Amino acid sequence: MFFAVAVLVHNADHLRRGGASVSAEVFWLGSAAVLTEVALVALVFMRHPLAALAAAVGGADLAVGYLFVHFTPPRPWLSDSFLGNDASLLSVSAASLETLTALLLSLGGVLVIHENRTLAGSHTSLPFTIVLRHPVVCMTMVGNTLMFVLTLAERSSWHAQ
């Protein structure tokens, strides 16, 4: 749940900063990451047998990506660095929160795998149609879709000028 909220907070900060505040490659990489973020939240709330493995691997992968893009020195490719520039405290906090919760999601997945002593859980998952109605899953999907559309529209209008 905390990861889902952190994702929304971080993506809302990108929207606040403006659609043109990042390069095209960072925008599209981040947009692809949103698909992973939403999928992880849905798998966890579905109680899917592979949710722990997905959380362990996906959470770690996302955390490394957030660290690489936001917390390494600026470079000409895949960079929205907060180092060495005048990044706002809100932006740094939002990215830090998302990175921390991705690491915690990964750790949670590892702990579940260790506890179950298997990569796949043995329980039956909830139907996807039921999970779609869960408030956290719905908020994650709808919120990120809305922010993506608004940011894409802003980027398009910025490039049209």
Secondary structure in CASP SS format (residue, H / E / C, confidence):
PFRMAT SS
TARGET T0000
AUTHOR 0000-0000-0000
METHOD secondary structure of the structure
MODEL  1
M C 1.00
F H 1.00
F H 1.00
A H 1.00
V H 1.00
A H 1.00
V H 1.00
L H 1.00
V H 1.00
H H 1.00
N H 1.00
A H 1.00
D H 1.00
H H 1.00
L H 1.00
R H 1.00
R H 1.00
G C 1.00
G H 1.00
A H 1.00
S H 1.00
V C 1.00
S C 1.00
A H 1.00
E H 1.00
V H 1.00
F H 1.00
W H 1.00
L H 1.00
G H 1.00
S H 1.00
A H 1.00
A H 1.00
V H 1.00
L H 1.00
T H 1.00
E H 1.00
V H 1.00
A H 1.00
L H 1.00
V H 1.00
A H 1.00
L H 1.00
V H 1.00
F H 1.00
M H 1.00
R C 1.00
H C 1.00
P C 1.00
L C 1.00
A H 1.00
A H 1.00
L H 1.00
A H 1.00
A H 1.00
A H 1.00
V H 1.00
G H 1.00
G H 1.00
A H 1.00
D H 1.00
L H 1.00
A H 1.00
V H 1.00
G H 1.00
Y H 1.00
L H 1.00
F H 1.00
V H 1.00
H H 1.00
F C 1.00
T C 1.00
P C 1.00
P C 1.00
R C 1.00
P C 1.00
W C 1.00
L C 1.00
S C 1.00
D C 1.00
S C 1.00
F C 1.00
L C 1.00
G C 1.00
N C 1.00
D C 1.00
A C 1.00
S C 1.00
L H 1.00
L H 1.00
S H 1.00
V H 1.00
S H 1.00
A H 1.00
A H 1.00
S H 1.00
L H 1.00
E H 1.00
T H 1.00
L H 1.00
T H 1.00
A H 1.00
L H 1.00
L H 1.00
L H 1.00
S H 1.00
L H 1.00
G H 1.00
G H 1.00
V H 1.00
L H 1.00
V H 1.00
I H 1.00
H H 1.00
E H 1.00
N H 1.00
R C 1.00
T C 1.00
L C 1.00
A C 1.00
G C 1.00
S C 1.00
H C 1.00
T C 1.00
S C 1.00
L C 1.00
P C 1.00
F H 1.00
T H 1.00
I H 1.00
V H 1.00
L C 1.00
R C 1.00
H C 1.00
P H 1.00
V H 1.00
V H 1.00
C H 1.00
M H 1.00
T H 1.00
M H 1.00
V H 1.00
G H 1.00
N H 1.00
T H 1.00
L H 1.00
M H 1.00
F H 1.00
V H 1.00
L H 1.00
T H 1.00
L H 1.00
A H 1.00
E H 1.00
R H 1.00
S H 1.00
S H 1.00
W H 1.00
H H 1.00
A H 1.00
Q C 1.00
END
